Amino acid sequence: MKGIEIKDISKSYKNVTALDHVSVTFAPGKIYGLLGRNGAGKSTLINLIANRIFPDAGDIFIDGLPAKENMHIHEKIFCMSETDLYDPDLKIKDHFKWISRFYDCFDIDQAFAIASRFGLDTNKKFKTLSKGYQSIFKLTAALALHVPYVIFDEPVLGLDANHRTLFYDLLLKDYETDERTMIIATHLIEEVSHIIEDVVLIDQGKVLLCENTEALLDMGYSVSGLSPEVDAYCADKHIIGFDELGGLKIAYILGEKTPLPKTGHLQISSMNLQKLFVKLTEKGGQPL
């Protein structure tokens, strides 16, 4: 079977359960958003997929091959992460050369071209780069590695708005010419909402949902107005949260929209991905 299969994975650190019987599949040729609050288990899941740590229980398969300590998956997956795993005293151009030795699928010419687009000086040593340009180097390497599965863990950390936009543009262009699975773990949810096709939401070590982005947004909406009117409308609805200010109230609802009462002053609006994420996780969500 093609794709990344996570089967009943659990992982604990001393008395903390980071992942609790997690099962999820990342299908080939899609861009995923891997979302979750700090401490939800995202980084643990990423490190497990990348073979940097191993599960206490469960299995991970990449294109049907067991991922654990398996050199046959070396050219199948790459993870760009916040952790600095690169020699700080090595120049960027030399890092590119070393990556090309370890990965046959690394396009070193593309790497230099992307670095140029970002204004990354490849003659500089990694340790002399700002945090933003260290991130740019890492995402440049990831974009130039033509493996079937690429994980971007907080790829725009330290990047300004122009560089973030350039990254998203390059990612989409790369995806159009070389369709592969890309998993983006980020806190900047609204910035990637127009890019990601499917959302995997992790909360408290469990998968809260795995859903197509468009279908997920169609599941939710908000109603605003005077508190008594909002409460009356919401009496039989699946409410995932409220915002209140004075006598005004906004209710966030999952389910099919029903007509507003003809009397009163209620307003109905779509719910964006950021707000849906916040309301599902702020008090410990339940699977949908």
Residue pairs with C-beta under 8 A, 6 or more apart in sequence:
1 61
1 63
1 64
2 27
2 28
2 63
2 64
3 25
3 26
3 27
3 28
3 62
3 63
3 181
4 25
4 26
4 49
4 60
4 61
4 62
4 77
4 149
4 181
5 25
5 59
5 60
5 61
5 62
6 22
6 23
6 24
6 25
6 26
6 45
6 48
6 49
6 58
6 60
7 23
7 58
7 59
7 60
7 61
8 21
8 22
8 23
8 57
8 58
8 59
9 19
9 21
9 22
9 23
9 45
9 48
9 55
9 57
9 58
9 59
9 60
10 17
10 19
10 20
10 21
10 22
10 55
10 56
10 57
10 58
11 17
11 18
11 19
11 44
11 48
11 53
11 55
11 56
12 18
12 56
17 205
18 41
18 44
18 205
19 41
19 44
19 45
19 48
19 55
19 205
19 206
20 204
20 205
20 206
21 57
21 58
21 206
22 41
22 45
22 58
22 202
22 205
22 206
22 207
23 58
23 207
24 200
24 207
24 210
25 210
26 32
26 149
26 181
26 183
26 200
27 181
27 198
28 148
28 180
28 181
29 179
29 180
29 181
30 181
30 182
30 197
30 198
31 171
31 175
31 181
31 182
31 184
31 195
31 196
31 197
31 198
32 181
32 182
32 183
32 184
32 196
32 197
32 198
32 199
32 200
33 184
33 185
33 186
33 189
33 192
33 193
33 195
33 196
33 198
33 199
33 200
33 213
33 273
34 42
34 45
34 46
34 183
34 184
34 185
34 200
34 202
35 42
35 185
35 186
35 189
35 199
35 200
35 201
35 202
35 277
36 42
36 185
36 201
36 202
36 203
36 281
37 203
37 281
40 202
40 203
40 204
40 205
40 281
41 202
41 204
41 205
41 206
42 153
42 185
42 202
43 81
43 153
43 185
44 53
45 202
46 79
46 81
46 151
46 153
46 183
46 185
47 53
47 79
47 81
48 54
48 55
48 60
49 60
49 67
49 77
49 79
49 151
50 77
50 79
50 81
50 151
51 67
51 68
51 69
51 70
51 73
52 79
54 68
59 66
59 68
60 66
60 67
60 68
61 67
62 73
62 76
62 77
62 149
63 73
63 76
63 148
65 72
65 73
65 76
67 73
67 77
74 103
75 103
75 104
75 105
75 147
76 147
76 148
76 149
77 147
77 148
77 149
77 150
77 151
78 103
78 142
78 145
78 147
78 149
78 150
78 151
79 150
79 151
79 153
80 138
80 139
80 141
80 142
80 150
80 151
80 152
80 153
80 155
81 138
81 151
81 153
81 154
82 153
82 154
82 157
84 126
84 134
86 95
86 126
86 137
86 138
87 95
87 126
88 125
88 126
88 127
89 125
89 126
89 127
90 98
90 125
90 126
91 122
91 123
91 124
91 125
91 126
92 115
92 120
92 121
92 122
92 123
92 124
92 125
92 126
92 129
92 137
93 112
93 122
93 123
95 126
95 137
95 141
96 106
96 108
96 111
96 112
96 122
96 141
96 144
97 108
99 106
99 108
99 111
99 141
99 145
100 106
100 108
103 145
103 147
105 145
105 146
105 147
106 141
106 144
106 145
106 146
107 144
107 145
107 146
108 144
110 143
110 144
111 140
111 141
111 143
111 144
112 122
114 140
114 143
114 144
114 170
115 122
115 136
115 137
115 140
117 166
117 170
118 133
118 136
118 140
118 163
118 166
120 129
120 133
120 136
120 137
120 140
126 134
126 137
129 137
130 158
131 157
131 158
132 157
132 158
132 159
132 160
132 163
133 158
134 158
135 154
135 155
135 156
135 157
135 158
135 159
136 159
136 163
138 155
139 152
139 155
139 156
139 167
142 150
142 152
142 155
143 150
143 170
143 171
143 174
146 178
146 180
147 180
148 180
148 181
149 180
149 181
149 182
149 183
150 180
150 181
150 182
150 183
151 182
151 183
151 185
152 182
152 183
152 184
152 185
152 186
153 185
154 185
154 186
154 187
155 167
155 184
155 186
156 163
156 164
156 167
156 186
156 188
156 191
159 167
164 188
164 191
168 191
168 192
168 195
171 182
171 195
172 195
175 182
184 192
184 195
184 196
186 192
189 273
189 274
189 277
190 272
190 273
190 274
193 213
193 272
193 273
193 274
196 213
197 212
197 213
198 210
198 211
198 212
198 213
199 209
199 210
199 211
199 212
199 213
199 216
199 273
200 207
200 209
200 210
201 207
201 208
201 209
201 210
201 277
201 280
201 281
201 285
202 208
203 280
203 281
203 284
203 285
204 284
206 287
207 287
208 280
208 281
208 285
208 286
208 287
208 288
209 216
209 280
209 287
209 288
211 219
211 288
213 273
216 273
216 276
217 270
217 271
217 272
217 273
217 276
219 254
219 255
219 288
220 240
220 252
220 253
220 254
220 271
220 276
221 252
221 253
221 257
221 268
221 269
221 270
221 271
222 250
222 251
222 252
222 253
222 268
222 269
222 270
222 271
222 275
223 230
223 233
223 234
223 250
223 251
223 253
223 260
223 266
223 267
223 268
223 269
224 230
224 248
224 249
224 250
224 251
224 266
224 267
224 269
225 248
225 249
225 264
225 265
225 266
225 267
226 247
226 248
226 249
226 264
226 265
227 244
227 247
227 248
227 249
229 261
229 264
229 265
229 266
230 249
230 250
230 251
230 266
231 249
232 261
233 251
233 260
233 261
233 266
234 251
234 253
237 251
237 253
237 255
238 253
238 254
238 255
239 251
239 252
239 253
240 252
240 253
240 254
240 276
240 279
240 280
240 285
241 251
241 252
241 278
241 279
241 282
241 283
242 249
242 250
242 251
242 252
243 249
243 250
243 252
244 250
252 271
252 275
252 276
252 279
254 288
257 268
260 266
260 267
260 268
